[in-house]
Amino acid sequence: MSAESSEPVRHTLWEDAAALVTAALILSLGVAFLSKAELATGGAAGLALVVAYASGFDFGLTFFFINLPFYVLSAVRMGWAATARTFAAVGLFALLSKLTQGWLVIERLNPIYAAFAGGALLGVGMLILFRHRTSLGGVNLLALYAQEKYGWRAGYVQMALDGLILLVAFAVVGQAGALASLLAAVVVNLVLATNHKPGRYMGMS
């Protein structure tokens, strides 16, 4: 392979926009599965689900406001372009998560299936965002920064932080729900850990 062929290729604005929309659709479907089964997961999305279950607040709005403090970190560490993409991704995901509640009606959903399917969808959605130097804010921002700064795999960093969030879930969704939520979080992070490795994907945004 020549040196020229291994150079990173920058994403176009259209490619970034298409990726954000695609990821938001996939992520909103994953959250729909988890919320129907009353499960949580890690990250800001998991924290927002726990808060929504405990308080009755709308998930989309809760998720959006939870992320506000992390935009400062994004601007300082990732740059304004990445911060703008993250803000757009979070806003679109929050909106589609709310709209999906009316677009998709699920009568019955097995919690274990919801954990696997919901976790896999969240992982794939985050993977798309990560490859466009974008995230869902919150823990994703911390994980992505740790990978870029120190070379730590984003999936493993997020897994450690997710464990803290899932401890809170035990008090809200019960023992069985928390165990299924843990399964969802593991699936999310395995998708990221096995597919998002430094140097494997050379696209840039």
C-alpha positions in Angstrom: 0.0 0.0 0.0 1.4 3.4 -1.0 1.9 6.2 1.5 -0.6 8.3 -0.5 -3.4 5.7 -0.2 -3.1 5.6 3.6 -3.5 9.3 4.1 -6.8 10.3 5.8 -9.6 11.5 3.5 -11.6 14.4 4.9 -15.4 14.0 5.0 -17.5 16.5 3.0 -20.1 18.6 4.7 -22.8 16.5 3.0 -21.2 13.2 4.3 -21.1 14.7 7.9 -24.8 15.8 7.6 -25.9 12.4 6.3 -24.0 10.6 9.0 -25.7 12.7 11.7 -29.2 12.0 10.4 -28.5 8.3 10.0 -27.0 8.0 13.5 -29.8 9.9 15.1 -32.4 7.6 13.4 -30.6 4.5 14.6 -30.0 5.9 18.1 -33.7 6.9 18.5 -34.8 3.4 17.6 -32.4 1.9 20.1 -33.7 4.2 22.9 -37.3 3.2 21.9 -36.5 -0.4 22.5 -34.9 0.3 25.9 -37.6 2.6 27.1 -40.4 0.2 26.1 -38.7 -2.5 28.3 -38.0 0.2 31.0 -34.3 -0.4 30.7 -31.4 2.0 31.0 -27.8 1.8 29.7 -24.6 3.8 30.3 -23.6 7.2 29.1 -25.7 10.4 29.0 -28.5 8.5 27.3 -28.6 6.0 30.2 -28.6 8.8 32.7 -31.4 10.6 30.9 -33.4 7.4 30.8 -33.0 6.9 34.6 -34.0 10.5 35.3 -37.0 10.2 32.9 -38.2 7.0 34.7 -37.8 8.5 38.2 -39.3 11.9 37.4 -41.6 11.4 34.5 -39.8 14.1 32.5 -39.5 13.7 28.7 -36.4 11.7 27.7 -35.5 14.0 24.8 -35.5 17.2 26.8 -33.7 15.6 29.7 -31.0 14.2 27.5 -30.6 17.6 25.8 -30.2 19.5 29.1 -27.9 16.9 30.6 -25.4 17.5 27.8 -25.2 21.3 28.1 -22.3 21.4 30.5 -20.2 19.1 28.3 -20.1 21.5 25.4 -17.5 23.5 27.2 -15.2 20.5 27.3 -16.0 19.8 23.6 -15.1 23.3 22.5 -11.8 23.4 24.5 -10.6 19.9 23.6 -12.3 19.0 20.3 -12.7 22.4 18.6 -15.7 24.4 17.6 -16.4 22.4 14.4 -16.7 19.1 16.4 -18.8 20.9 19.1 -21.2 22.2 16.4 -21.6 18.7 15.0 -22.1 17.3 18.5 -24.7 19.9 19.3 -26.6 19.1 16.1 -26.4 15.4 16.8 -27.7 15.7 20.3 -30.5 18.0 19.3 -31.6 15.8 16.4 -31.4 12.7 18.5 -33.5 14.3 21.2 -36.1 15.4 18.7 -36.3 12.1 16.9 -36.5 10.2 20.3 -39.6 12.2 21.1 -41.1 11.8 17.7 -40.4 8.0 17.6 -42.7 7.6 20.5 -45.6 8.4 18.3 -44.2 6.9 15.1 -43.5 3.5 16.6 -45.9 1.5 18.8 -44.6 -1.7 20.4 -47.1 -3.8 22.2 -44.7 -6.3 23.8 -41.0 -6.5 24.0 -38.8 -9.1 25.7 -36.3 -7.3 28.0 -33.4 -9.5 27.0 -34.0 -8.9 23.3 -34.5 -5.2 24.1 -31.1 -5.1 25.8 -29.3 -6.8 22.9 -31.1 -5.0 20.1 -31.2 -1.6 21.8 -27.6 -1.8 22.9 -26.4 -2.8 19.4 -28.4 0.0 17.8 -26.9 2.5 20.2 -23.4 1.2 19.6 -23.7 1.4 15.8 -25.2 4.9 16.1 -22.4 6.1 18.3 -19.8 4.4 16.0 -21.1 6.4 13.0 -20.8 9.6 15.1 -17.4 8.8 16.4 -16.1 8.3 12.8 -17.2 11.8 12.0 -15.5 13.3 15.1 -18.9 13.7 16.7 -20.5 12.2 19.8 -23.6 12.3 21.9 -21.9 14.5 24.4 -21.5 13.6 28.0 -19.6 10.4 28.6 -19.1 10.0 24.8 -17.1 13.3 24.8 -14.9 12.1 27.6 -14.3 8.7 26.0 -13.6 10.2 22.6 -11.2 12.8 24.1 -9.4 10.1 26.0 -8.9 8.1 22.8 -7.6 11.1 20.9 -5.4 12.3 23.7 -4.1 9.2 25.3 -4.8 6.4 22.8 -7.2 4.7 25.2 -10.0 2.8 23.4 -13.2 4.8 23.6 -15.3 1.7 24.3 -13.3 0.7 27.4 -13.2 4.2 28.8 -17.0 4.5 28.4 -17.5 1.1 30.0 -15.8 2.2 33.2 -17.9 5.4 33.4 -21.1 3.5 32.5 -20.6 1.3 35.5 -21.1 4.3 37.8 -24.3 5.3 36.0 -25.7 1.8 36.1 -25.3 1.7 39.9 -27.9 4.5 40.0 -30.2 2.5 37.7 -30.5 -0.3 40.4 -32.5 2.1 42.6 -34.8 3.1 39.8 -35.5 0.1 37.5 -35.1 -2.7 40.0 -32.6 -5.6 40.1 -33.9 -7.5 37.0 -34.1 -4.3 35.0 -30.7 -3.2 36.2 -29.1 -6.5 35.1 -30.7 -6.2 31.7 -29.6 -2.6 31.5 -26.0 -3.8 32.3 -26.3 -6.2 29.4 -27.4 -3.3 27.1 -24.4 -1.2 28.2 -22.0 -4.1 27.6 -23.3 -4.6 24.1 -23.0 -0.9 23.4 -19.4 -0.8 24.5 -18.4 -4.1 22.8 -19.6 -2.7 19.5 -17.4 0.4 20.0 -14.4 -1.5 21.4 -14.3 -4.0 18.5 -15.0 -1.4 15.7 -13.5 1.9 16.8 -9.8 1.5 17.2 -7.1 4.2 16.6 -5.8 4.1 13.1 -8.3 1.7 11.7 -10.6 4.3 10.2 -8.9 7.2 8.5 -11.8 9.5 7.6 -11.7 13.0 9.0 -14.3 15.7 9.6 
